[in-house]
Amino acid sequence: MNVDIFTLFPEWFEWLSAQRHIANVTATGSRIECVNFREHTPLGAGQVDDTPFGGGAGMVLRVDVLDSALRARYGVDPVELRAARRVIALAPGGRLLDDGLVDELASEPELTLLCGRYEGFDERIIEHFASDVVSIGRYVLSGGELAAMVLCDAVMRKLPGALGDERSAEEESFSAALDGNPEYPHYTRPAEYRGWRVPEVLLSGHHERIEQWRRERSSERGARRSLPPDESVPPTR
Ligand SMILES: C[S@@+](CC[C@H](N)C(=O)[O-])C[C@H]1O[C@@H](n2cnc3c(N)ncnc32)[C@H](O)[C@@H]1O
């Protein structure tokens, strides 16, 4: 998979690229590359944003700047680009990133991520250049970089070779193997600590009972997640 990230802060992604699972997939042919769209601005003095029409606080990323950066990278009119690859604008109000969307994106050979800053994108960037608008949650970050990293992490750990043990990704929270439910609890040594004992079944060596216990805990967690907030307990317990 090839991921291009359009950002004003490409150095942030050096850390991401060095992480084990990302390094594992880039060693086998995937890549993450950043495009600093400030370097492609047709305006003077590295300008990428401007004041909002209609007034109000903050600065808005300009459509001509993104047009120029996308065109420089792909050599086509960006309006045509989204038919060839997913061009994802990161925005708080977008489609929420969940395991289904992560699976969908993990099957793509190429992704383009657009990281906003300041007040965000001129709406024409979203209307005419983006194929998708994705949010990592209903809160506002200062920029799209952390959102792009979350998306890349979640997507790239699904790729073959990302994880040391491929089985880690087969049966984890929200996977089909767990019917879309959160994962069951894990325990390790010591078997007892401050009087907190690991469930006996996990020490029994009885694989079928362990498997059944895990399924039950997982589906219990799934049932709790679907309760209204005032009736639910913290979702990981
Ligand atoms: C300060 S935010 C802009 C917020 C925008 N004015 C609003 O109220 O929706 C700047 C940029 O951060 C990114 N961003 C912030 N929160 C995000 C979220 N929850 N998910 C995805 N991207 C986010 C987007 O790229 C956005 O353009």
The ligand as a Gaussian input file, in Angstrom:
#p B3LYP/6-31G(d) Opt

LIG

0 1
 C       -8.756000      23.004000      14.372000
 S       -9.297000      21.796000      13.222000
 C      -10.594000      22.642000      12.369000
 C      -11.905000      22.499000      13.069000
 C      -13.050000      23.104000      12.272000
 N      -13.003000      24.539000      12.316000
 C      -14.348000      22.620000      12.883000
 O      -14.884000      23.264000      13.771000
 O      -14.811000      21.532000      12.468000
 C       -8.013000      21.742000      12.023000
 C       -7.883000      20.438000      11.285000
 O       -7.630000      19.376000      12.178000
 C       -8.133000      18.178000      11.646000
 N       -8.996000      17.549000      12.675000
 C       -9.359000      18.110000      13.835000
 N      -10.122000      17.274000      14.543000
 C      -10.232000      16.146000      13.816000
 C      -10.915000      14.928000      14.022000
 N      -11.606000      14.679000      15.116000
 N      -10.816000      13.972000      13.061000
 C      -10.121000      14.199000      11.935000
 N       -9.460000      15.353000      11.693000
 C       -9.518000      16.319000      12.618000
 C       -8.849000      18.507000      10.358000
 O       -7.979000      18.208000       9.273000
 C       -9.082000      20.002000      10.501000
 O       -9.148000      20.641000       9.247000

